[in-house]
Structure formats: structure tokens, C-alpha cells
Amino acid sequence: MNITKILYKKRNWAGVLLAQFLLFYLFSKSAFMISFFEKFFEFQKRFHQVLLSWIPFSVGDLIYIILGGGLFYHIISLFKKEKRNNSILKILIILNAFYFIYQIFWGMLYFQTPIIKKLSSQEKPETEKAKKLALRYLERCKITRQSVHEDKQGIFIITDLKSVQQEILLQQTKLPRYISDKKTSGILNIKPSLFKYIMSFTGILGYYNPFTAEAQYNSELPPTFIPFTTAHESSHQLGFAREQEANFVGYLIGINSGNMDLRYSTEYFTLKSLLRFIVEDDPEFVQSVLNNYSIAMKKDRAYEKKFALTHQGWLDDFFGYTNNLFLKTNQQEGSVTYSYFIDLLLNYEK
């Protein structure tokens, strides 16, 4: 009798999960529902930030550890015949709860009006225009690099990360209104990830936790990455779900900042993104730009390459593939392309 009840509950929870897929698919086609979830995001974001921002470690990471441990236990139990049905039921319940909370807190934001539609110009990116912009950012990087600090090896270092984070909050309030009318909380809720060692081997620079509204970054990254990564994750906190739109908003946050660490990291990210876009069409141009890096910029680039070589492996390939798949299932281009960010950048600069 007990087994019959469990089987009945399994079918019910499987049916609920399928019903959720259908329901949120229908919601994604409704402008009214998307607007509703945008407003709900503002409410839950502020609630979570007020509740959790004072805690020095990532509460979201702790939740992931507990959830992952529970799932792992039930998956192992699948190999024990006497526990199999009960474990399948528990896994279905966890998946239902996880999927429902994820969608109402975050998933529906992927269906917001794309930023590109808010720009007056919507031309496709062209290599020649990207080249001109790359040369401009090369010169900007050279100049800004002279205003930041470096270690004894001549590699860029961040002197005060807290001031960088506070500057990001300030710059959020100065975003163009025609691009962002989202509310800024003014609450600093950016934290180093508890998974920094694993992240270093996966190519993941940072992430936003939709269940706690915390922005996490990998504190082991080369310093050139950290300020812009933080600005990127703070853009998710504002409510920009698409990765390349978060890059663009991070760019707007950092590009004219008075904080030189943030500005250099942003300019350097922009230059590298432009070069990635150009390299397939004109690798000679890209090599020419790299050759014209300042001595200090070359040292920063060498340090980034050393870090990447030290931490490359199968985890990098696996997470690159799964992240690419995730992006494509959430109305985005894959992680391997920067074209949408370049599209936004060139049209904005124009």
C-alpha cells in the first residue's frame, strides 16, 4: 500500500513539473506577466538584500552546498532498491521547488525587452567599425593603466576593492534612463564565492544567485578581471538577466568611472571583447594591437595567460559546454560569442 502511494505521488509531482514548464512558457508570451515578474523581482531583491547583505559570506553558496548534498544523497540512494522509489519522489519534489522559485525570482526576466531595441540605431556590427573602436580603447587603456597601482612585478593590483564596489553602486544611479529604469537598492551585496577554487578551473568568473540576490565573484582571478566582473554581476542584481546585456550595463557602469581600477578593468575588457570579435576576420590586425600594448598592459596580459594555463582542464571544457547550453535555452546566444555585446557597444557608441 505504501509503495502504491509513493508511485501515485511520483506521477503527481512529475505531472506538476510538466505543468510548470507549460505555465511558465505561456507566461513568457505575455507582456503583462513579464511586467509582473519584473515588479516582483524588485520587491524580492530588496527584501533579500536587506536580510542578507550584512552577512560576510555567501548565504546562497551555503544553500547550494546543502541542496547539492541532499540531491547527491538521494541520487546515491537510487542504487538501493528499498529506497529507490522514495528517493525519486524526493528528487522530484526538490526539482519542482527549485524550478518554481527560480522562475518566479529570475527566469522570467530573460523575456524582458532586449536593450538593443531601446537604442536609436540597431545596425549589425561591422569589423571595420570594431577596428576603429578597438584602436580607441587601446589608447584609453594605455592612459588609464598609468593611473593604477601595480605590484613589484609590474602587474596591476587593486588597492581598495570596497571602494570599487561602492563606486559601482554609485554608477548604477547614473545609467541612461532610456536604457535602464530599474531601481537601485544602494545596498552592497557583492561577496567572494565559497567555490573560488573550483571556479578557477571552470572559467566561471562570477555568478548571480537568484535565490538570495547575492552577486558572487571569484576572488582568485587576476586583478584585471575582478572590477569589471563585479560590475557585470551587479548588473544582474539590477535585473538584467541576459549575459551580454549584463556585460553592456557593466560597461556603462565602469567606462566613465572616476575609480581608475574600475575604469581600467572595464576598458581592458572592452578592448579584449572587440579583439575577439575581430580576430576571425583579421587576425593580423589583432596581433598588431597586441603588439602595441604598453609594457604594463603586456605584463597584465601575461599574468592572465599564466592563470588560464595553470587552471585549464576538463572542468573548464565541461562547464563551458553546460553554460553554453544554459544560455541558449534562456533566449541568449552561446557563451562562445561576443557578438551581441559588440552589437550593443557599436550601436551605443554611434
C-alpha positions as CSV (number, residue, x, y, z in Angstrom):
1,M,0.0,0.0,0.0
2,N,2.8,2.4,0.9
3,I,4.6,1.6,-2.4
4,T,1.3,2.4,-4.3
5,K,1.1,5.7,-2.5
6,I,4.6,6.6,-3.4
7,L,4.1,5.7,-7.0
8,Y,1.0,7.8,-7.1
9,K,2.8,10.8,-5.6
10,K,5.7,10.3,-8.1
11,R,3.3,10.6,-11.0
12,N,1.7,13.7,-9.4
13,W,4.9,15.5,-8.9
14,A,6.1,14.6,-12.4
15,G,2.8,16.0,-13.7
16,V,3.3,19.2,-11.7
17,L,6.8,19.7,-13.2
18,L,5.4,19.3,-16.7
19,A,2.6,21.7,-15.9
20,Q,5.1,24.2,-14.6
21,F,7.1,24.0,-17.9
22,L,3.8,24.8,-19.8
23,L,2.7,27.5,-17.4
24,F,5.9,29.5,-17.5
25,Y,6.2,29.0,-21.3
26,L,2.7,30.7,-21.5
27,F,3.8,33.4,-19.1
28,S,6.9,34.1,-21.3
29,K,4.5,35.0,-24.2
30,S,2.5,37.6,-22.1
31,A,3.8,41.1,-21.8
32,F,1.6,41.6,-18.7
33,M,3.1,38.6,-16.9
34,I,6.6,39.6,-17.8
35,S,5.9,43.1,-16.4
36,F,4.5,41.5,-13.2
37,F,7.6,39.4,-12.7
38,E,9.8,42.5,-13.2
39,K,8.0,44.3,-10.4
40,F,8.1,41.2,-8.2
41,F,11.9,41.0,-8.8
42,E,12.3,44.5,-7.4
43,F,10.4,43.5,-4.3
44,Q,12.2,40.2,-3.6
45,K,15.6,41.6,-4.5
46,R,15.4,44.4,-1.9
47,F,14.0,42.0,0.7
48,H,16.8,39.6,0.3
49,Q,19.5,42.3,0.2
50,V,18.2,43.9,3.4
51,L,18.1,40.5,5.0
52,L,21.4,39.0,3.9
53,S,23.8,41.8,2.9
54,W,25.3,42.2,6.4
55,I,26.4,38.5,6.4
56,P,30.1,38.4,5.3
57,F,29.9,35.1,3.4
58,S,27.6,34.0,0.6
59,V,24.4,32.6,2.0
60,G,23.4,31.4,-1.5
61,D,26.6,29.3,-1.7
62,L,25.7,27.7,1.6
63,I,22.2,26.9,0.3
64,Y,23.7,25.4,-2.9
65,I,26.0,23.2,-0.7
66,I,23.1,21.9,1.4
67,L,20.9,21.4,-1.7
68,G,23.7,19.7,-3.6
69,G,24.4,17.4,-0.6
70,G,20.7,16.4,-0.4
71,L,20.5,15.7,-4.1
72,F,23.7,13.7,-4.0
73,Y,22.3,11.6,-1.1
74,H,19.1,10.8,-3.0
75,I,20.9,10.0,-6.2
76,I,23.1,7.6,-4.4
77,S,20.0,6.1,-2.8
78,L,18.7,5.3,-6.3
79,F,21.1,2.3,-6.4
80,K,19.4,0.8,-3.3
81,K,16.2,-1.0,-4.3
82,E,14.4,-0.4,-1.0
83,K,15.0,3.3,-1.1
84,R,14.7,3.9,-4.9
85,N,11.0,5.0,-5.1
86,N,11.2,7.3,-2.1
87,S,14.4,8.9,-3.4
88,I,12.8,9.5,-6.8
89,L,9.9,11.2,-5.1
90,K,12.2,13.4,-3.0
91,I,14.2,14.4,-6.1
92,L,11.0,15.3,-8.0
93,I,9.9,17.5,-5.0
94,I,13.3,19.2,-4.9
95,L,13.2,19.8,-8.7
96,N,9.7,21.2,-8.5
97,A,10.5,23.6,-5.7
98,F,13.8,24.7,-7.3
99,Y,12.3,25.3,-10.7
100,F,9.3,27.2,-9.4
101,I,11.3,29.5,-7.2
102,Y,13.9,30.1,-9.9
103,Q,11.3,31.1,-12.5
104,I,9.4,33.5,-10.3
105,F,12.6,35.1,-8.9
106,W,14.6,35.2,-12.1
107,G,13.7,33.0,-15.1
108,M,11.0,35.3,-16.5
109,L,13.5,38.2,-16.7
110,Y,15.1,36.6,-19.7
111,F,12.0,37.6,-21.7
112,Q,12.2,41.4,-21.0
113,T,12.5,43.8,-23.9
114,P,16.1,43.5,-25.2
115,I,18.3,46.5,-24.7
116,I,19.1,46.7,-28.4
117,K,15.5,47.7,-29.1
118,K,16.0,50.7,-26.8
119,L,18.9,52.1,-28.9
120,S,18.1,54.5,-31.7
121,S,20.5,52.6,-34.0
122,Q,20.2,48.9,-34.5
123,E,22.7,48.1,-37.2
124,K,24.6,44.9,-37.3
125,P,28.2,45.0,-36.0
126,E,30.9,45.5,-38.7
127,T,34.5,44.6,-38.5
128,E,35.8,47.9,-39.7
129,K,33.8,49.8,-37.1
130,A,35.0,47.4,-34.4
131,K,38.6,48.0,-35.5
132,K,38.3,51.8,-35.1
133,L,36.8,51.3,-31.7
134,A,39.5,48.8,-30.7
135,L,42.2,51.3,-31.5
136,R,40.4,54.0,-29.5
137,Y,40.2,51.6,-26.5
138,L,43.8,50.6,-26.9
139,E,44.8,54.2,-26.3
140,R,42.4,54.6,-23.5
141,C,43.8,51.5,-21.8
142,K,47.3,52.8,-22.1
143,I,46.5,56.1,-20.5
144,T,44.3,54.7,-17.7
145,R,46.9,51.9,-16.9
146,Q,49.4,54.7,-15.9
147,S,47.0,55.8,-13.1
148,V,46.6,52.5,-11.3
149,H,48.8,50.6,-8.9
150,E,51.0,47.6,-9.6
151,D,53.0,45.1,-7.6
152,K,56.8,44.5,-7.6
153,Q,56.5,42.5,-10.8
154,G,54.7,45.4,-12.5
155,I,51.3,43.6,-12.6
156,F,48.1,45.6,-11.9
157,I,46.7,45.3,-8.4
158,I,43.5,46.6,-6.7
159,T,44.3,48.8,-3.8
160,D,40.7,49.1,-2.3
161,L,38.1,46.6,-3.6
162,K,35.4,48.0,-1.2
163,S,35.7,51.5,-2.9
164,V,35.4,49.8,-6.3
165,Q,32.2,48.2,-5.1
166,Q,30.8,51.4,-3.7
167,E,31.6,53.1,-6.9
168,I,29.6,50.5,-8.8
169,L,26.6,51.3,-6.7
170,L,27.0,55.0,-7.4
171,Q,27.4,54.5,-11.1
172,Q,24.3,52.4,-11.2
173,T,22.3,55.5,-10.4
174,K,23.8,57.3,-13.4
175,L,22.8,54.8,-16.1
176,P,20.9,56.4,-19.1
177,R,17.2,56.3,-18.3
178,Y,16.3,55.2,-21.8
179,I,18.4,52.0,-21.2
180,S,17.6,51.3,-17.6
181,D,14.7,52.4,-15.5
182,K,15.4,49.8,-12.9
183,K,15.6,50.7,-9.2
184,T,19.0,50.7,-7.4
185,S,18.9,49.5,-3.9
186,G,22.1,51.2,-2.8
187,I,22.8,48.1,-0.7
188,L,26.2,46.4,-1.1
189,N,25.6,42.7,-1.6
190,I,28.6,41.6,-3.5
191,K,30.6,38.7,-2.0
192,P,33.5,36.4,-2.8
193,S,32.4,32.9,-3.8
194,L,32.9,30.0,-1.5
195,F,33.6,28.0,-4.6
196,K,36.6,30.1,-5.8
197,Y,39.0,27.2,-6.2
198,I,36.6,25.2,-8.4
199,M,35.6,28.4,-10.3
200,S,39.3,28.9,-11.2
201,F,39.2,25.6,-13.1
202,T,35.9,26.2,-14.8
203,G,36.3,29.5,-16.5
204,I,33.5,31.0,-14.4
205,L,34.4,34.5,-13.3
206,G,31.3,35.2,-11.2
207,Y,27.6,34.5,-10.9
208,Y,24.3,35.9,-9.5
209,N,22.3,33.9,-7.0
210,P,18.6,34.5,-7.8
211,F,17.5,32.8,-4.6
212,T,19.4,35.3,-2.3
213,A,20.1,38.3,-4.6
214,E,23.8,38.0,-3.9
215,A,26.4,38.7,-6.5
216,Q,29.5,36.4,-6.2
217,Y,32.9,36.7,-7.8
218,N,36.0,34.6,-7.9
219,S,38.5,36.3,-5.6
220,E,41.4,34.2,-7.1
221,L,41.0,35.8,-10.5
222,P,43.8,38.1,-11.9
223,P,43.0,41.6,-10.7
224,T,42.3,42.9,-14.2
225,F,39.1,40.7,-14.2
226,I,37.7,41.5,-10.8
227,P,36.3,45.1,-11.0
228,F,34.5,44.5,-14.3
229,T,33.3,41.1,-13.2
230,T,31.8,42.7,-10.1
231,A,30.1,45.4,-12.3
232,H,28.8,42.6,-14.5
233,E,27.3,40.7,-11.6
234,S,25.9,43.9,-10.1
235,S,24.0,44.4,-13.4
236,H,22.3,41.1,-12.8
237,Q,21.3,42.4,-9.4
238,L,19.6,45.3,-11.2
239,G,17.6,42.8,-13.1
240,F,19.4,42.4,-16.4
241,A,19.3,38.6,-16.9
242,R,20.9,38.2,-20.3
243,E,24.7,37.7,-20.0
244,Q,25.7,40.1,-22.8
245,E,23.3,42.8,-21.6
246,A,24.9,42.5,-18.2
247,N,28.2,43.0,-19.9
248,F,26.9,46.1,-21.6
249,V,25.4,47.5,-18.4
250,G,28.7,46.7,-16.6
251,Y,30.4,48.6,-19.4
252,L,28.2,51.6,-18.8
253,I,28.9,51.4,-15.1
254,G,32.6,51.3,-15.4
255,I,33.6,53.2,-18.6
256,N,33.4,56.7,-17.3
257,S,34.0,56.0,-13.6
258,G,36.3,58.1,-11.5
259,N,37.7,55.0,-9.9
260,M,40.7,54.1,-12.0
261,D,40.7,50.4,-11.1
262,L,37.1,50.0,-12.3
263,R,37.7,52.1,-15.4
264,Y,40.9,50.2,-16.4
265,S,39.2,46.8,-15.9
266,T,36.2,47.9,-18.0
267,E,38.3,49.4,-20.8
268,Y,40.5,46.4,-20.9
269,F,37.5,44.0,-21.0
270,T,36.0,46.1,-23.8
271,L,39.2,46.0,-25.8
272,K,39.6,42.2,-25.4
273,S,36.0,41.7,-26.4
274,L,36.5,43.8,-29.6
275,L,39.6,41.8,-30.5
276,R,37.8,38.5,-30.0
277,F,35.1,39.8,-32.4
278,I,37.7,40.9,-35.0
279,V,40.1,38.0,-34.8
280,E,38.3,35.6,-37.2
281,D,38.1,38.2,-39.9
282,D,41.5,39.9,-39.4
283,P,44.0,38.1,-37.1
284,E,46.8,40.3,-38.4
285,F,45.1,43.4,-37.1
286,V,44.5,41.7,-33.7
287,Q,48.2,40.8,-33.4
288,S,49.2,44.3,-34.3
289,V,47.0,45.7,-31.5
290,L,48.5,43.1,-29.0
291,N,52.0,44.1,-30.1
292,N,51.1,47.8,-29.4
293,Y,50.0,47.1,-25.8
294,S,52.0,49.2,-23.4
295,I,54.7,47.3,-21.4
296,A,52.4,47.4,-18.3
297,M,49.4,46.0,-20.3
298,K,51.6,43.2,-21.7
299,K,52.6,42.2,-18.2
300,D,48.9,42.1,-17.2
301,R,48.1,40.0,-20.2
302,A,50.9,37.6,-19.5
303,Y,49.6,37.2,-15.9
304,E,46.1,36.4,-17.3
305,K,47.5,33.8,-19.7
306,K,49.6,32.2,-16.9
307,F,46.5,32.0,-14.7
308,A,44.5,30.4,-17.5
309,L,47.2,27.9,-18.4
310,T,47.6,26.9,-14.7
311,H,43.9,26.3,-14.3
312,Q,42.8,24.7,-17.6
313,G,41.4,21.2,-17.6
314,W,38.4,19.0,-18.2
315,L,36.3,21.1,-15.8
316,D,36.8,24.1,-18.0
317,D,35.5,22.2,-21.0
318,F,32.6,20.7,-19.1
319,F,31.4,24.0,-17.6
320,G,31.9,25.8,-20.8
321,Y,29.6,23.3,-22.6
322,T,26.9,23.4,-19.9
323,N,27.0,27.1,-19.6
324,N,26.7,27.5,-23.4
325,L,23.7,25.1,-23.3
326,F,22.1,27.1,-20.4
327,L,22.5,30.4,-22.3
328,K,20.9,29.0,-25.4
329,T,17.9,27.7,-23.5
330,N,17.3,31.1,-22.0
331,Q,16.9,33.2,-25.1
332,Q,20.6,34.1,-25.4
333,E,23.5,33.4,-27.7
334,G,26.0,30.9,-26.5
335,S,28.9,31.9,-24.2
336,V,31.4,31.4,-27.1
337,T,30.2,34.6,-28.9
338,Y,30.5,38.2,-28.0
339,S,28.5,39.5,-31.0
340,Y,25.5,40.8,-29.0
341,F,27.7,42.8,-26.6
342,I,29.6,44.2,-29.6
343,D,26.3,44.9,-31.3
344,L,25.2,46.9,-28.3
345,L,28.6,48.6,-27.9
346,L,28.9,49.8,-31.5
347,N,25.3,51.0,-31.7
348,Y,25.7,52.8,-28.4
349,E,29.0,54.4,-29.4
350,K,27.5,55.5,-32.7
